[in-house]
Amino acid sequence: MLGTPHTEPSDYELFGLRLRSDIALPELFPAPREDAPDVVIRVGELGEPPAQPGLTATEDALLLTVAGVGRYRIRGGEEIVVDATPGVPERNVRLYLLGSAMGALLHQRGLLPLHANAIEIDGQAVAFMGESGAGKSTVAAWFHDRGFRVIADDVCVVKFDGDERALACPGLPRLRLWEEALEATGRPVAEYPRSYLGDDDFRKYDVSISANAARKACAIGAVFVLARSDDVVVDRLSGIEAIQAVFDNTYRGSYLGRVNGHRAHWSAAVRLIRNVPLYRLARVWRLDRLDEQCERILARVRDSARV
């Protein structure tokens, strides 16, 4: 069962934020209790009228409605109230809480969430952006299995320090892999939980990497946009092309209009490309050539990013 308002909440770390949640979030690293969390997650009944699936704006918040899962009210970048559909598996509720609902909250806070993973390579973060199915998590799994620390998978939140360095914030300490990728990286399917329960067509699995996941933000040395080709090819992106790549690979970028976030997003994208080189990385996308391709990717990353 989901937690209730009478359950003692717990603190967690995610995307450089401290979360205090009524709902147990076993995917996340626990955090020491402090007086003022950045985000509060509560369980409650939402009084708003039923809405169509998707994100809608209410008078003072955003309402995310997910058919068969529940509703999430996201307010001020500081609070998420979860009203789950009775009987829905808790894993499904957490999937959208830590995914789309958190994406809306990140935009409310003016942060830059990229649809990307980030790997620590020789002391700097290297991010790989790409749409769903581009192979981001499969590449991250390959690096993880060779001892590289994973900073974030699927969603990489970028923030800037006082010296204008772009930093990759630690994300969920897990990989989410399609069944074919799970098998291609030598992981028996039976040993891993499904990411979403009840839909046989959604055959993604969660792989915990908490033993080798980053706990601190790391300066970004380079960002690569994954593409498909007949060979490994790296091209530098600049100007409008680089800005467009950031826009195209912003996590839940369609939410920006709901939070009047276009100006903050534009500013963050410009700061990123001013301080970090962006490249298009085209490679052969075949799981039977994963080792060969990733070895070449690593060599080109080190050469291009000079990390």
N, C-alpha and C positions, 0 to 999 in steps of 0.2 A: 504493500500500500504506500501511496505517497505520504510524505510528512504532512502534518497539520500545524496550524498556528500554535498549538499547545506543545509541539515537539521542540526540544531544545535545538536551535539552529546550529549549524557548523560553518566554519570559515574555510575557504579554499582560495587557491591562486589560479588565475587564468588571464592571459593577454596583458600581463602587467597590472591587473586589477585584483583587489581583494573582494571576494564574494562571500556574503553571509546568506545561507540557504536553509529554508525549512526542509527542502528535499535533499536526501542524501545523494551526493554526486561522486560515486566511486571512481569515475574516470579521471578525476582531478587530484592534484596534490593538495593535502590539507595544509592549512596555514594557522599560525598561532593566533589566538584570539586577541583582537584589538578593539578599541572603543568605537572607531568610525570606519566601517567598511565602505568601499567605493560603490558596491552594488548590493542591494537586498533582494533576495528571491523569496517570495511568499506563496503559500497556497491559499486560494480564496475563490469565492463564487463571484463571477463578474456580472454586473447588472446590465451591461450594454445589451441592446437587442441583438439577436443572432445576425451574423454577417456572412457574406459570401466568403468562401475560402480565399486566403491571401491576406495581404496587409492593408488595413484601412486606417484612416485617421479619425480619432474621436476628438472631443473638445480639448482635452489636455494630454493626450497620450496616443500611442499607436496600438492597434489591436490586430494580432496575428491569429488567424483562424485556420486550423488544420483539420480537415474532415477526418473523423474517426480517431482523432488524437486529443484535441482540446483547443482552448483559447489561451492566448498569452497577452497580457496588457503590459506594454513597455513604456515607462514614463520617465522623462527627463534625463535619460542616461544613467539613472540611479536605482530603478526598481523594475522588477518583472513579477507580475502576479500570474500564477498558473492555475487555470481552471480546467482540469483534465476531464475527458469523457469517462464516465463510470466504466470500470472493467478494462480500460486500455492498459497494455503492458507498460510498466514504469520505464523500461528501456526506450520505448517509442516516445514517451513524453520527454525524456532527457535528450533524445536525439534532436528534437526541434527546439528545446530550450537552449541547448548549448550551440545550436546551429543558427537557424534563421532568426529566432528571437534575440539571441545575443548579437547577431549581425545588425539588427535594427538598433539595438542599444549602442553598439560601437559607433554607428553613424550619428546617433543623437549626441554622443560625446565628442564628435568631430575628429575621430581617429581614422586611420587609413587601413582598413582590412583588405588584404589582397587574397585572391583565390590562388593560393600558392603554398608551397612548403618551404622550409628553410633548414639548411644543413650547415653545421659548423665544419668548415674545411680549413685546416691550418690556422685556426684562431679567428676567422671571420665567418660571418653568415653569408651563405650563397642561397638565394631564393630562386625557385623554379615556379613560374606562373603558367597557368593553362586552364582551359575549360574542363568541365567534368569529362573524364575519359581520356584526357591527354597523357595519362601515365605518371602524374606527379607522385602519387603515393607509392607506385611500384618502384620508381627511381629512389624515393626516400627509403624504402625497405632495403634496396640494394646497398645504399650507403650505410644504413644502420647495421646491416649484417656484417659489414667490414669495419665496424668500430667507430664510425663517425657519429657524432652526437646530433640527434634530430631536435631542432628548436621548435618547429611547428609543422603540422601536416594539414593540408587542405586550406586552412585559414591562417595567414601570417599577418599579424597586426604590426604596422610600422609606426614608431614614434620618433621624435627628434630630441636630441639632448641640447644643452646650451651651446655647444660648438657646431650645431647644425648637422651632426652625424645622424644618419638614419639607422635606427636600431630595430632588430627583429625581436618581438616579445615572445616569450614561451607560450605555446598553445597547448592543446590537449595532448597529454603524453600517450598517444596511441596512433597507430596507423589504421586506415580504413581501406581494405583491399577487396577487389572483386575476386570471385572464386578462382578464376584462371590465374590471376596474379599471385594469389595465395599459394596455389600449387606450384607455380613457376619459381617461387622463391623458397621452395622446400618446406612449406608449412602444411601439415595435415589438416584438412578442412574440419574434421571432427573435433579438433582441439580448440577451436575459436568460436566465440559467440556471434550470432548474426547481429548486424547493426540495427536492423528493423525487423520486428517479429510480425508474422501474419501475411506477408506478401512474398510468395515463392519466386516472383520475378526479380525481386530486389536482393540479389545474392552477394551482398557485401558483408565483410566480417571485420570485427574489431581486434586489433593486435596490440596488446599493451607493450609500451616501450619505456615504462617508468624507470627501469634500471639504468637506462642510458639516454634519458631525455634532459634537455637543458632546463635549468631553473632560473637563469638570469638572462636579461636582454643582451644581445650581441650585435656589434656594429656590422652593417651589411657591406660586403665587398663588391658584390655584383648581383644583378637580377637577370635571369634568363627566361625568355618566353618559349615554351616548348611547341614545336611544330613537327610535322612529318615530312620525310624526304627519303631519297635513296641512299643518303650518306650523312655523316655527321658534318654539319656546316654551321658556322657561327658568324653572324653578321651584327655589327654594331647598329643600334637604333639611336636616333637623336631627334630633337625638335618635336614637331607635331606627331610624328610617327611614334616616338617614345611615350608622349602624353597619351596618345590613343591606346597604346598597349596597356598602360596603367588603367585607363578607363574601362577597357574591354575585360580586364582581369581583376576588377574590384569585386570583392565578395558582397553579394546582395546590392549591387550598384543600382538596381531598379528602385531601391528604397529611398534613395537620396532625395527625390522629389517630395516624399512624404515628410521629411524632416528639414526641408529647406537647406539641405546640406551641400548644394552644388558648389558654392563659393569656397567653403572649407576644404572640400574634396579637391577642387582645382588647385588650391594653394598647396595642399599636401603633395599632390602629384608633381607639381613643379619643383617643390623642394626635394623630392626624391630624385628626379632625373638630373637636377643640378649637382647632386652630391654622390650619386651612385651610377656607374655605367650600366646601361640596359642592352641586352643582346637578344637576337632571335637565335634559338638553338634548334636546328632541324636535325632529325635523326630517324633511322629506321625503327619503326615501332612493331617489333616482333618479339614475343616472349622467348622464343627459342634462341634468340640472339641477344638476350638481356645482358649477360656478362660482357660480351664483346663490346656492345654499344655503351654500356655504363663505364667501362674502362676508358673508352675513347672520350666520353663525356667528361670524366674526371680530368683527363689530360688537357682537354680544351678549356675547361673551367679554370684550371690552374694557370694556363697560359693566358687566357683572356682577362681574368680577374686579377692576375698577379698576386694571388693569395698565398 
